[in-house]
Amino acid sequence: MRIGLHGKVRRLWAPRGVKVRQRVQMERVWRYLALAVDGWRGRLVWKWIESMKGLAVATALEHWREAGIEAVVWDRARSHRAPVVEEVGLTLIRQPPYAPELNPAERVFEEVRRKVEGRMYGDIEQKVQAVEEALHELAAEPEHVKRLAGWDWIHQAFVELSRNMAFP
């Protein structure tokens, strides 16, 4: 997930007849959040990376592997297919191209965006801190994470992997 100060207008509730005005930042500063979602346990593991290039993504995968993650379901983004990413050694379950709705992390990203977008931040570090707080709130509610991302088809994919490989 790319986090930046280039804000977006969000829907807000207001009394009928009241015009809502939102201030939007237009600064082009970014940070990148690599998020692993275990929808069956309701667990989140994340790492901030400097870019979406293969080497940076590989460092996130190494962090996830150290945290006990053994397989990753993700899309076919160029950085996800880099040779350095393949060398990390995690099992990679690839989604069809152009199918973000199948990515469990996208559901968590929606929740994070709902909590942090539509506000003004003094700098990128303040926004990163707000995202961290939102992630910690979600991580403290494993049942909520399970409802967001605990999909049956992912569980079935892991069952199939365990039949075909030495995968616990």
Secondary structure by P-SEA (a helix, b strand, c coil): cccccbbbbbbbbbcccbbbbbbbbccccbbbbbbbbccccbbbbbbbbccccaaaaaaaaaaaaaacccbbbbcccccccccccccccccccccccccccccaaaaaaaaaaaaccccccccaaaaaaaaaaaaaaaaacaaaaaaacccaaaaaaaaaaaaacccc
